[in-house]
Amino acid sequence: MVPAKLILQEAWATEANWDLPLPDELQSRFSTWYHGLSCISQLKFERRIGYGKRDSWSLHIFCDASKNAYATVIFLRSESSGQVYVKFVAAKSRISPLKKVTIPRLELLACVLGSRLAKYVVTALSLKEVPTYYWTDATVALCWIQREENWESDIASRGCTLQHLSQYGWWEGPEFLKASPEAWPKSEFSPNEELIAAEMKKKIIVDLSVKIERPECTNTLSVEEKTKAEIILWSIEQEKHFHEKENSVHGLQVVRGDDDVLRVKTRIIERDDDLSFLYPILLPSKHYLTECLIREYHLKYCHAGVQILAAKLRLQYWIFSSKRNIRSCVSRCVVCKRFTAKALTTPPIQLPLDRVRESAIFEITGIDLCGPLLLKPRGKAWIVLFTCAVYRAIHLEPLTSLSTESFMQALRRFIARRGRPSTLECTRTMLQTLEERTMP
């Protein structure tokens, strides 16, 4: 069935419509396979698969794969009256997927298929006490074994015609199964514990010698390595940006140090101080490496401001337009924006009509209380605040108590002095205070 499965797989791969004929090559292959079905009557299977006692039975599973398919076949070997019988039990094949898969991978799939089929056969035929042997011409996990010329599952994985199948005698299994177990093929390599121990000793000696000769590599750079890398970077960038004479760059006196880096010659070289402070490294403005250096110092000094960063950088570097570059980098810091951003303000609401229309003074009046004010001896006083809603003028009236009568007298005095307002507005708290003082 493998040739038929391959034809069907290739037919689906053409993505042709149902009404369209298949390519001529596929039609020819299908015709050959179809006419070969006439020989199927020549295939004969014996119903009985085992002879003699079950102690002499053994189950053999063969697995193989090709680029087109992978398959497995199971035989039952039995002995009776000094004669060996090998009978076909089951076989299963599958087509390789359209996605390209390596042959070792297909060999592994064939082994998996064989183990699953063997498990099913053992359960179905109740052969749990029968010894089981797995055979393959490829061991993916360990090594390749020498391939026999007539491997029994080759036919299942590669396919063949019915005429060849009937003449080959595939149903009886390989010839070596009819021999004694001592004559069966064996692995060319048999691991020995002494050999393994010797190899392990060699490996340990090699590992120790390599570790002693070569220093252990760490992921952390040393201070010397980091400083050397920085010097190389500054030297490369200076060659790209500064093309003037060696003793003058943009009006600055510069000298080339022993590390091949341009340094600014300051006016404090007579001072007994660090060389990097007396001769700072010259760096270009608005450059990626310069911005990286500023960001590093900005994080190192806990998001310091422009003045502090300029002072710290000046100890080792001379940056053109340093404050402008520092201010640009600091303004892009997300953490600093959280503290320097302006607070969110809501737009002012529109004033009501009583606050903006033309009116007489105190025509629209608001009332409120303030106090108490302590008086001598042992007295209290309050002040009634009358304010004009339009012109913001105020009028004050004193109160000696918070009774309603006292408040009405203050209101009469206000009206007598300023005129009668058309609208009076007061807070609810003021009304509640007057009501509480009036209650008996």
DRENDO-1510 file (C-alpha; in Angstrom, 1 decimal, always signed):
<recs>
REC; n; res; u; v; w
REC; 1; MET; +0.0; +0.0; +0.0 .
REC; 2; VAL; +3.0; +2.3; +0.2 .
REC; 3; PRO; +3.0; +3.1; -3.5 .
REC; 4; ALA; -0.7; +3.9; -3.4 .
REC; 5; LYS; -0.3; +6.1; -0.4 .
REC; 6; LEU; +2.6; +8.0; -2.1 .
REC; 7; ILE; +0.4; +8.5; -5.2 .
REC; 8; LEU; -2.4; +9.8; -3.1 .
REC; 9; GLN; -0.1; +12.2; -1.2 .
REC; 10; GLU; +1.3; +13.6; -4.5 .
REC; 11; ALA; -2.1; +14.0; -5.9 .
REC; 12; TRP; -3.2; +16.1; -3.0 .
REC; 13; ALA; +0.0; +18.1; -3.3 .
REC; 14; THR; -1.0; +19.2; -6.8 .
REC; 15; GLU; -4.0; +21.0; -5.4 .
REC; 16; ALA; -6.0; +20.3; -8.5 .
REC; 17; ASN; -9.8; +20.5; -8.7 .
REC; 18; TRP; -11.9; +17.4; -8.6 .
REC; 19; ASP; -12.9; +17.8; -12.3 .
REC; 20; LEU; -9.4; +18.2; -13.6 .
REC; 21; PRO; -7.3; +15.1; -14.6 .
REC; 22; LEU; -4.2; +14.2; -12.7 .
REC; 23; PRO; -0.7; +14.7; -14.3 .
REC; 24; ASP; +0.3; +12.1; -16.8 .
REC; 25; GLU; +3.1; +10.8; -14.5 .
REC; 26; LEU; +0.7; +10.2; -11.6 .
REC; 27; GLN; -1.8; +8.5; -14.0 .
REC; 28; SER; +0.9; +6.2; -15.3 .
REC; 29; ARG; +2.0; +5.2; -11.8 .
REC; 30; PHE; -1.5; +4.6; -10.6 .
REC; 31; SER; -2.3; +2.5; -13.7 .
REC; 32; THR; +0.8; +0.4; -13.0 .
REC; 33; TRP; -0.2; -0.1; -9.4 .
REC; 34; TYR; -3.8; -0.9; -10.3 .
REC; 35; HIS; -2.9; -3.6; -12.8 .
REC; 36; GLY; -0.6; -5.1; -10.3 .
REC; 37; LEU; -3.5; -5.8; -8.0 .
REC; 38; SER; -4.4; -8.8; -10.2 .
REC; 39; CYS; -1.5; -10.7; -8.5 .
REC; 40; ILE; -3.0; -10.3; -5.0 .
REC; 41; SER; -4.6; -13.7; -5.3 .
REC; 42; GLN; -1.1; -15.2; -5.2 .
REC; 43; LEU; -0.5; -14.0; -1.6 .
REC; 44; LYS; -1.3; -16.7; +1.0 .
REC; 45; PHE; -1.2; -16.4; +4.8 .
REC; 46; GLU; -1.4; -19.2; +7.3 .
REC; 47; ARG; -3.9; -18.7; +10.0 .
REC; 48; ARG; -1.7; -20.4; +12.5 .
REC; 49; ILE; +1.4; -18.4; +13.6 .
REC; 50; GLY; +2.9; -20.4; +16.4 .
REC; 51; TYR; +4.0; -24.0; +16.9 .
REC; 52; GLY; +5.1; -26.0; +19.9 .
REC; 53; LYS; +5.2; -24.7; +23.4 .
REC; 54; ARG; +5.2; -21.0; +24.2 .
REC; 55; ASP; +8.5; -21.3; +25.9 .
REC; 56; SER; +10.1; -21.5; +22.5 .
REC; 57; TRP; +8.2; -18.5; +21.1 .
REC; 58; SER; +9.8; -15.1; +20.5 .
REC; 59; LEU; +8.5; -11.9; +19.0 .
REC; 60; HIS; +10.7; -9.9; +16.6 .
REC; 61; ILE; +10.0; -6.3; +15.5 .
REC; 62; PHE; +11.8; -4.8; +12.6 .
REC; 63; CYS; +11.8; -1.0; +11.9 .
REC; 64; ASP; +13.1; +0.9; +8.9 .
REC; 65; ALA; +12.5; +4.2; +7.1 .
REC; 66; SER; +13.2; +5.9; +3.8 .
REC; 67; LYS; +12.8; +9.4; +2.5 .
REC; 68; ASN; +9.2; +8.5; +1.4 .
REC; 69; ALA; +7.9; +6.4; +4.2 .
REC; 70; TYR; +8.7; +4.5; +7.5 .
REC; 71; ALA; +7.3; +1.2; +8.6 .
REC; 72; THR; +7.5; -1.7; +11.0 .
REC; 73; VAL; +6.9; -5.4; +10.7 .
REC; 74; ILE; +6.4; -8.1; +13.4 .
REC; 75; PHE; +7.3; -11.8; +13.1 .
REC; 76; LEU; +6.7; -14.7; +15.6 .
REC; 77; ARG; +9.5; -17.3; +15.8 .
REC; 78; SER; +8.6; -20.7; +17.3 .
REC; 79; GLU; +10.2; -24.1; +17.5 .
REC; 80; SER; +8.6; -27.5; +17.3 .
REC; 81; SER; +10.2; -31.0; +16.9 .
REC; 82; GLY; +13.5; -29.4; +16.1 .
REC; 83; GLN; +12.1; -27.3; +13.3 .
REC; 84; VAL; +12.0; -23.5; +13.4 .
REC; 85; TYR; +8.9; -21.6; +12.1 .
REC; 86; VAL; +8.9; -17.8; +11.4 .
REC; 87; LYS; +5.4; -16.4; +10.7 .
REC; 88; PHE; +4.2; -12.9; +9.8 .
REC; 89; VAL; +2.1; -11.3; +12.6 .
REC; 90; ALA; +1.5; -7.6; +11.7 .
REC; 91; ALA; +2.9; -4.7; +9.8 .
REC; 92; LYS; +2.2; -1.0; +9.6 .
REC; 93; SER; +3.6; +1.8; +7.4 .
REC; 94; ARG; +3.2; +5.5; +7.2 .
REC; 95; ILE; +4.1; +8.1; +4.6 .
REC; 96; SER; +6.7; +10.7; +5.4 .
REC; 97; PRO; +5.2; +14.2; +5.9 .
REC; 98; LEU; +5.5; +16.8; +3.2 .
REC; 99; LYS; +7.7; +18.9; +5.4 .
REC; 100; LYS; +11.2; +17.8; +4.9 .
REC; 101; VAL; +12.4; +15.5; +7.7 .
REC; 102; THR; +15.8; +13.9; +8.0 .
REC; 103; ILE; +16.4; +10.2; +7.6 .
REC; 104; PRO; +17.5; +9.8; +11.3 .
REC; 105; ARG; +14.3; +11.4; +12.4 .
REC; 106; LEU; +12.3; +9.0; +10.2 .
REC; 107; GLU; +14.2; +6.1; +11.6 .
REC; 108; LEU; +13.3; +7.2; +15.1 .
REC; 109; LEU; +9.6; +7.5; +14.0 .
REC; 110; ALA; +9.8; +4.0; +12.6 .
REC; 111; CYS; +11.1; +2.7; +16.0 .
REC; 112; VAL; +8.3; +4.5; +17.8 .
REC; 113; LEU; +5.8; +3.0; +15.4 .
REC; 114; GLY; +7.3; -0.5; +16.0 .
REC; 115; SER; +7.1; -0.2; +19.7 .
REC; 116; ARG; +3.4; +0.9; +19.6 .
REC; 117; LEU; +2.5; -1.9; +17.2 .
REC; 118; ALA; +4.3; -4.4; +19.4 .
REC; 119; LYS; +2.5; -3.2; +22.5 .
REC; 120; TYR; -0.8; -3.7; +20.6 .
REC; 121; VAL; +0.1; -7.2; +19.4 .
REC; 122; VAL; +1.3; -8.3; +22.8 .
REC; 123; THR; -2.0; -7.2; +24.4 .
REC; 124; ALA; -4.2; -8.5; +21.6 .
REC; 125; LEU; -2.6; -12.0; +21.4 .
REC; 126; SER; -1.7; -12.3; +25.2 .
REC; 127; LEU; +2.0; -12.6; +24.5 .
REC; 128; LYS; +3.3; -10.8; +27.6 .
REC; 129; GLU; +5.4; -13.8; +28.7 .
REC; 130; VAL; +7.0; -14.1; +25.2 .
REC; 131; PRO; +10.5; -12.5; +24.7 .
REC; 132; THR; +10.4; -9.5; +22.5 .
REC; 133; TYR; +13.3; -8.4; +20.3 .
REC; 134; TYR; +13.6; -5.0; +18.4 .
REC; 135; TRP; +15.7; -4.9; +15.2 .
REC; 136; THR; +16.8; -1.8; +13.3 .
REC; 137; ASP; +19.6; -0.9; +11.0 .
REC; 138; ALA; +20.0; +2.6; +12.6 .
REC; 139; THR; +20.4; +3.6; +16.2 .
REC; 140; VAL; +19.8; +7.3; +16.3 .
REC; 141; ALA; +20.6; +7.9; +19.9 .
REC; 142; LEU; +23.9; +6.0; +20.0 .
REC; 143; CYS; +25.5; +5.0; +16.7 .
REC; 144; TRP; +24.8; +3.4; +13.4 .
REC; 145; ILE; +25.1; -0.3; +13.1 .
REC; 146; GLN; +26.1; -2.1; +10.0 .
REC; 147; ARG; +23.1; -2.5; +7.7 .
REC; 148; GLU; +22.2; -5.9; +6.4 .
REC; 149; GLU; +21.5; -6.1; +2.7 .
REC; 150; ASN; +18.1; -7.8; +3.1 .
REC; 151; TRP; +16.5; -5.9; +6.0 .
REC; 152; GLU; +13.0; -7.1; +6.4 .
REC; 153; SER; +11.3; -3.8; +6.9 .
REC; 154; ASP; +12.9; -2.2; +3.7 .
REC; 155; ILE; +10.0; -3.5; +1.6 .
REC; 156; ALA; +7.4; -2.0; +4.0 .
REC; 157; SER; +9.2; +1.4; +4.1 .
REC; 158; ARG; +10.1; +1.6; +0.3 .
REC; 159; GLY; +7.3; -0.4; -1.3 .
REC; 160; CYS; +7.4; -3.0; -4.0 .
REC; 161; THR; +5.3; -4.7; -6.6 .
REC; 162; LEU; +3.1; -7.7; -5.8 .
REC; 163; GLN; +5.1; -9.9; -8.1 .
REC; 164; HIS; +8.3; -9.2; -6.2 .
REC; 165; LEU; +6.5; -9.6; -2.8 .
REC; 166; SER; +5.2; -13.0; -3.8 .
REC; 167; GLN; +8.7; -14.2; -5.0 .
REC; 168; TYR; +10.7; -12.7; -2.2 .
REC; 169; GLY; +9.3; -14.8; +0.7 .
REC; 170; TRP; +9.0; -11.7; +2.9 .
REC; 171; TRP; +6.3; -13.4; +5.0 .
REC; 172; GLU; +8.9; -15.8; +6.5 .
REC; 173; GLY; +11.2; -13.2; +7.8 .
REC; 174; PRO; +15.0; -13.0; +7.5 .
REC; 175; GLU; +17.1; -16.2; +7.3 .
REC; 176; PHE; +19.0; -15.6; +10.6 .
REC; 177; LEU; +15.9; -15.9; +12.6 .
REC; 178; LYS; +15.8; -19.6; +11.7 .
REC; 179; ALA; +19.2; -20.1; +13.3 .
REC; 180; SER; +20.0; -20.3; +17.0 .
REC; 181; PRO; +20.1; -17.0; +19.1 .
REC; 182; GLU; +23.9; -17.3; +19.3 .
REC; 183; ALA; +24.1; -16.8; +15.5 .
REC; 184; TRP; +21.9; -13.6; +15.5 .
REC; 185; PRO; +23.6; -10.3; +14.4 .
REC; 186; LYS; +25.3; -8.5; +17.3 .
REC; 187; SER; +26.4; -4.9; +17.8 .
REC; 188; GLU; +29.9; -4.2; +16.7 .
REC; 189; PHE; +30.5; -2.2; +19.8 .
REC; 190; SER; +30.0; -3.6; +23.3 .
REC; 191; PRO; +30.8; -1.1; +26.1 .
REC; 192; ASN; +33.1; -2.4; +28.7 .
REC; 193; GLU; +33.2; -0.9; +32.2 .
REC; 194; GLU; +37.0; -0.9; +32.4 .
REC; 195; LEU; +37.2; +0.9; +29.0 .
REC; 196; ILE; +34.6; +3.4; +30.1 .
REC; 197; ALA; +36.5; +4.1; +33.4 .
REC; 198; ALA; +39.7; +4.6; +31.4 .
REC; 199; GLU; +38.1; +7.1; +29.0 .
REC; 200; MET; +36.6; +9.0; +32.0 .
REC; 201; LYS; +40.0; +9.3; +33.6 .
REC; 202; LYS; +41.4; +10.7; +30.3 .
REC; 203; LYS; +38.7; +13.2; +30.1 .
REC; 204; ILE; +39.2; +14.4; +33.6 .
REC; 205; ILE; +43.0; +14.8; +33.0 .
REC; 206; VAL; +42.3; +16.8; +29.8 .
REC; 207; ASP; +39.8; +19.0; +31.6 .
REC; 208; LEU; +42.2; +19.7; +34.5 .
REC; 209; SER; +45.1; +20.5; +32.2 .
REC; 210; VAL; +43.0; +22.9; +30.1 .
REC; 211; LYS; +41.7; +24.6; +33.3 .
REC; 212; ILE; +45.2; +25.1; +34.6 .
REC; 213; GLU; +46.7; +26.4; +31.4 .
REC; 214; ARG; +43.9; +28.7; +30.5 .
REC; 215; PRO; +42.5; +31.2; +33.1 .
REC; 216; GLU; +38.8; +30.9; +33.9 .
REC; 217; CYS; +36.7; +33.2; +31.8 .
REC; 218; THR; +34.2; +35.4; +33.7 .
REC; 219; ASN; +31.3; +37.5; +32.5 .
REC; 220; THR; +32.5; +40.5; +34.5 .
REC; 221; LEU; +35.1; +42.9; +32.9 .
REC; 222; SER; +38.0; +44.0; +35.0 .
REC; 223; VAL; +38.7; +47.7; +35.6 .
REC; 224; GLU; +41.7; +47.5; +33.3 .
REC; 225; GLU; +39.7; +45.9; +30.5 .
REC; 226; LYS; +37.0; +48.5; +30.8 .
REC; 227; THR; +39.4; +51.4; +30.8 .
REC; 228; LYS; +41.2; +50.1; +27.8 .
REC; 229; ALA; +38.0; +49.6; +25.8 .
REC; 230; GLU; +36.9; +53.2; +26.6 .
REC; 231; ILE; +40.3; +54.6; +25.4 .
REC; 232; ILE; +39.9; +52.7; +22.1 .
REC; 233; LEU; +36.4; +54.0; +21.6 .
REC; 234; TRP; +37.4; +57.6; +22.3 .
REC; 235; SER; +40.4; +57.3; +19.9 .
REC; 236; ILE; +38.2; +56.0; +17.1 .
REC; 237; GLU; +35.6; +58.7; +17.5 .
REC; 238; GLN; +38.2; +61.5; +17.7 .
REC; 239; GLU; +39.7; +60.4; +14.4 .
REC; 240; LYS; +36.2; +60.7; +12.8 .
REC; 241; HIS; +35.3; +64.1; +14.1 .
REC; 242; PHE; +38.5; +66.1; +14.7 .
REC; 243; HIS; +40.5; +66.6; +11.4 .
REC; 244; GLU; +42.4; +69.7; +12.5 .
REC; 245; LYS; +46.0; +70.0; +13.4 .
REC; 246; GLU; +47.2; +68.0; +16.4 .
REC; 247; ASN; +47.9; +71.1; +18.5 .
REC; 248; SER; +44.6; +72.9; +17.9 .
REC; 249; VAL; +41.0; +71.8; +17.7 .
REC; 250; HIS; +38.3; +74.4; +17.4 .
REC; 251; GLY; +40.6; +76.9; +19.1 .
REC; 252; LEU; +41.5; +74.6; +22.0 .
REC; 253; GLN; +45.1; +73.6; +22.7 .
REC; 254; VAL; +45.3; +69.8; +22.6 .
REC; 255; VAL; +48.0; +67.2; +23.0 .
REC; 256; ARG; +48.0; +63.5; +22.1 .
REC; 257; GLY; +48.7; +61.4; +25.1 .
REC; 258; ASP; +50.6; +58.1; +25.4 .
REC; 259; ASP; +47.3; +56.3; +24.9 .
REC; 260; ASP; +46.8; +58.0; +21.4 .
REC; 261; VAL; +43.9; +60.1; +22.7 .
REC; 262; LEU; +43.5; +63.8; +22.2 .
REC; 263; ARG; +43.5; +65.7; +25.5 .
REC; 264; VAL; +42.8; +69.4; +26.2 .
REC; 265; LYS; +45.7; +71.3; +27.6 .
REC; 266; THR; +44.2; +73.3; +30.5 .
REC; 267; ARG; +45.7; +76.3; +32.4 .
REC; 268; ILE; +46.1; +74.3; +35.6 .
REC; 269; ILE; +48.7; +71.8; +34.5 .
REC; 270; GLU; +51.1; +73.0; +37.1 .
REC; 271; ARG; +48.7; +71.8; +39.8 .
REC; 272; ASP; +49.5; +68.5; +41.5 .
REC; 273; ASP; +46.5; +66.6; +40.6 .
REC; 274; ASP; +45.2; +63.6; +38.5 .
REC; 275; LEU; +46.3; +63.6; +34.9 .
REC; 276; SER; +42.7; +63.2; +33.6 .
REC; 277; PHE; +41.7; +66.4; +35.4 .
REC; 278; LEU; +44.7; +68.4; +34.1 .
REC; 279; TYR; +44.4; +67.0; +30.6 .
REC; 280; PRO; +40.7; +65.9; +30.1 .
REC; 281; ILE; +39.8; +63.8; +27.1 .
REC; 282; LEU; +38.3; +65.8; +24.2 .
REC; 283; LEU; +34.8; +64.5; +23.2 .
REC; 284; PRO; +32.6; +65.6; +20.3 .
REC; 285; SER; +29.2; +67.2; +20.8 .
REC; 286; LYS; +25.9; +65.6; +20.0 .
REC; 287; HIS; +27.4; +62.1; +19.5 .
REC; 288; TYR; +26.0; +58.8; +20.5 .
REC; 289; LEU; +28.9; +57.7; +22.7 .
REC; 290; THR; +28.9; +61.1; +24.4 .
REC; 291; GLU; +25.2; +60.8; +25.2 .
REC; 292; CYS; +25.9; +57.3; +26.6 .
REC; 293; LEU; +28.6; +58.7; +28.8 .
REC; 294; ILE; +26.3; +61.4; +30.1 .
REC; 295; ARG; +23.5; +58.9; +30.8 .
REC; 296; GLU; +25.9; +56.7; +32.7 .
REC; 297; TYR; +27.0; +59.6; +34.9 .
REC; 298; HIS; +23.3; +60.6; +35.3 .
REC; 299; LEU; +22.4; +57.2; +36.7 .
REC; 300; LYS; +25.6; +56.9; +38.7 .
REC; 301; TYR; +24.9; +60.1; +40.6 .
REC; 302; CYS; +21.3; +59.3; +41.3 .
REC; 303; HIS; +19.7; +61.4; +38.5 .
REC; 304; ALA; +21.8; +64.5; +39.3 .
REC; 305; GLY; +21.0; +67.9; +37.7 .
REC; 306; VAL; +22.9; +69.7; +35.0 .
REC; 307; GLN; +25.3; +71.6; +37.2 .
REC; 308; ILE; +26.4; +68.5; +39.2 .
REC; 309; LEU; +26.8; +66.4; +36.0 .
REC; 310; ALA; +28.9; +69.1; +34.3 .
REC; 311; ALA; +31.2; +69.3; +37.3 .
REC; 312; LYS; +31.6; +65.5; +37.5 .
REC; 313; LEU; +32.2; +65.0; +33.8 .
REC; 314; ARG; +34.8; +67.9; +33.8 .
REC; 315; LEU; +37.0; +65.8; +36.1 .
REC; 316; GLN; +37.9; +63.5; +33.2 .
REC; 317; TYR; +36.3; +64.8; +30.0 .
REC; 318; TRP; +36.0; +68.0; +28.0 .
REC; 319; ILE; +32.8; +68.0; +26.0 .
REC; 320; PHE; +31.9; +70.7; +23.5 .
REC; 321; SER; +28.7; +72.5; +24.6 .
REC; 322; SER; +28.7; +70.3; +27.6 .
REC; 323; LYS; +25.7; +71.9; +29.4 .
REC; 324; ARG; +23.6; +71.9; +26.3 .
REC; 325; ASN; +24.3; +68.2; +25.8 .
REC; 326; ILE; +23.7; +67.4; +29.5 .
REC; 327; ARG; +20.5; +69.3; +29.5 .
REC; 328; SER; +19.3; +67.5; +26.4 .
REC; 329; CYS; +20.0; +64.0; +27.9 .
REC; 330; VAL; +18.5; +64.9; +31.3 .
REC; 331; SER; +15.3; +66.2; +29.7 .
REC; 332; ARG; +14.8; +62.8; +28.1 .
REC; 333; CYS; +15.1; +60.8; +31.3 .
REC; 334; VAL; +11.8; +59.2; +32.1 .
REC; 335; VAL; +12.4; +59.0; +35.9 .
REC; 336; CYS; +13.3; +62.7; +36.1 .
REC; 337; LYS; +10.2; +63.6; +34.1 .
REC; 338; ARG; +8.0; +62.2; +36.8 .
REC; 339; PHE; +9.4; +64.8; +39.3 .
REC; 340; THR; +9.9; +67.8; +37.0 .
REC; 341; ALA; +6.7; +67.5; +34.9 .
REC; 342; LYS; +4.1; +70.2; +35.5 .
REC; 343; ALA; +1.1; +69.3; +37.5 .
REC; 344; LEU; -2.1; +68.7; +35.5 .
REC; 345; THR; -4.4; +71.7; +35.8 .
REC; 346; THR; -8.0; +71.8; +34.8 .
REC; 347; PRO; -9.2; +74.8; +32.7 .
REC; 348; PRO; -11.1; +77.4; +34.7 .
REC; 349; ILE; -14.9; +77.2; +34.6 .
REC; 350; GLN; -17.0; +80.0; +33.3 .
REC; 351; LEU; -18.3; +82.6; +35.8 .
REC; 352; PRO; -22.1; +82.7; +36.3 .
REC; 353; LEU; -24.1; +85.6; +34.9 .
REC; 354; ASP; -24.5; +87.2; +38.4 .
REC; 355; ARG; -20.7; +87.6; +38.5 .
REC; 356; VAL; -20.2; +89.3; +35.2 .
REC; 357; ARG; -23.4; +91.3; +34.3 .
REC; 358; GLU; -23.5; +95.1; +34.9 .
REC; 359; SER; -25.3; +95.9; +38.2 .
REC; 360; ALA; -25.2; +98.4; +41.1 .
REC; 361; ILE; -22.7; +97.8; +43.9 .
REC; 362; PHE; -24.0; +95.2; +46.4 .
REC; 363; GLU; -26.9; +94.5; +44.2 .
REC; 364; ILE; -25.8; +90.8; +44.3 .
REC; 365; THR; -24.3; +90.2; +47.7 .
REC; 366; GLY; -22.8; +87.2; +49.4 .
REC; 367; ILE; -22.9; +86.7; +53.2 .
REC; 368; ASP; -20.6; +84.8; +55.5 .
REC; 369; LEU; -19.5; +84.8; +59.2 .
REC; 370; CYS; -16.0; +84.9; +60.7 .
REC; 371; GLY; -15.0; +84.7; +64.3 .
REC; 372; PRO; -15.3; +84.5; +67.2 .
REC; 373; LEU; -13.0; +87.3; +68.3 .
REC; 374; LEU; -12.2; +87.3; +72.0 .
REC; 375; LEU; -12.9; +90.6; +73.8 .
REC; 376; LYS; -12.1; +91.9; +77.3 .
REC; 377; PRO; -13.4; +91.2; +79.7 .
REC; 378; ARG; -14.7; +87.7; +78.9 .
REC; 379; GLY; -16.6; +88.6; +75.8 .
REC; 380; LYS; -16.9; +87.3; +72.2 .
REC; 381; ALA; -17.7; +89.0; +69.0 .
REC; 382; TRP; -18.4; +87.9; +65.4 .
REC; 383; ILE; -18.2; +89.7; +62.1 .
REC; 384; VAL; -20.7; +89.5; +59.3 .
REC; 385; LEU; -19.0; +89.8; +55.9 .
REC; 386; PHE; -21.1; +91.3; +53.1 .
REC; 387; THR; -19.3; +91.1; +49.7 .
REC; 388; CYS; -20.4; +92.3; +46.3 .
REC; 389; ALA; -20.3; +89.4; +43.8 .
REC; 390; VAL; -19.6; +91.7; +40.8 .
REC; 391; TYR; -17.1; +94.3; +42.1 .
REC; 392; ARG; -15.7; +92.4; +45.1 .
REC; 393; ALA; -16.4; +95.3; +47.5 .
REC; 394; ILE; -16.9; +94.3; +51.2 .
REC; 395; HIS; -18.9; +95.5; +54.1 .
REC; 396; LEU; -18.3; +94.4; +57.7 .
REC; 397; GLU; -20.9; +94.4; +60.5 .
REC; 398; PRO; -20.1; +93.3; +64.1 .
REC; 399; LEU; -22.2; +90.8; +66.1 .
REC; 400; THR; -22.2; +90.2; +69.8 .
REC; 401; SER; -24.1; +86.9; +69.5 .
REC; 402; LEU; -25.2; +84.4; +66.9 .
REC; 403; SER; -28.9; +84.8; +67.5 .
REC; 404; THR; -31.3; +85.5; +64.6 .
REC; 405; GLU; -32.3; +88.8; +66.1 .
REC; 406; SER; -28.7; +90.0; +66.3 .
REC; 407; PHE; -28.1; +88.9; +62.7 .
REC; 408; MET; -31.2; +90.7; +61.4 .
REC; 409; GLN; -30.1; +93.9; +63.1 .
REC; 410; ALA; -26.7; +93.6; +61.3 .
REC; 411; LEU; -28.6; +93.0; +58.0 .
REC; 412; ARG; -30.8; +96.1; +58.6 .
REC; 413; ARG; -27.7; +98.3; +59.2 .
REC; 414; PHE; -26.2; +97.0; +55.9 .
REC; 415; ILE; -29.3; +97.8; +53.9 .
REC; 416; ALA; -29.6; +101.2; +55.5 .
REC; 417; ARG; -26.0; +101.9; +54.5 .
REC; 418; ARG; -25.6; +100.2; +51.1 .
REC; 419; GLY; -29.1; +99.8; +49.9 .
REC; 420; ARG; -31.4; +96.8; +49.4 .
REC; 421; PRO; -29.7; +94.0; +47.4 .
REC; 422; SER; -31.7; +92.0; +44.8 .
REC; 423; THR; -30.0; +88.7; +45.6 .
REC; 424; LEU; -28.5; +87.4; +48.9 .
REC; 425; GLU; -26.4; +84.3; +48.9 .
REC; 426; CYS; -25.0; +82.5; +51.9 .
REC; 427; THR; -23.6; +79.1; +52.8 .
REC; 428; ARG; -25.6; +76.3; +54.4 .
REC; 429; THR; -23.2; +76.2; +57.3 .
REC; 430; MET; -24.0; +79.8; +58.3 .
REC; 431; LEU; -27.8; +79.1; +58.3 .
REC; 432; GLN; -27.3; +76.0; +60.4 .
REC; 433; THR; -25.2; +78.0; +62.9 .
REC; 434; LEU; -27.9; +80.7; +63.2 .
REC; 435; GLU; -30.6; +78.1; +63.7 .
REC; 436; GLU; -28.7; +76.3; +66.4 .
REC; 437; ARG; -28.1; +79.5; +68.3 .
REC; 438; THR; -31.8; +80.5; +68.0 .
REC; 439; MET; -33.2; +77.2; +69.3 .
REC; 440; PRO; -34.2; +77.3; +73.0 .
</recs>
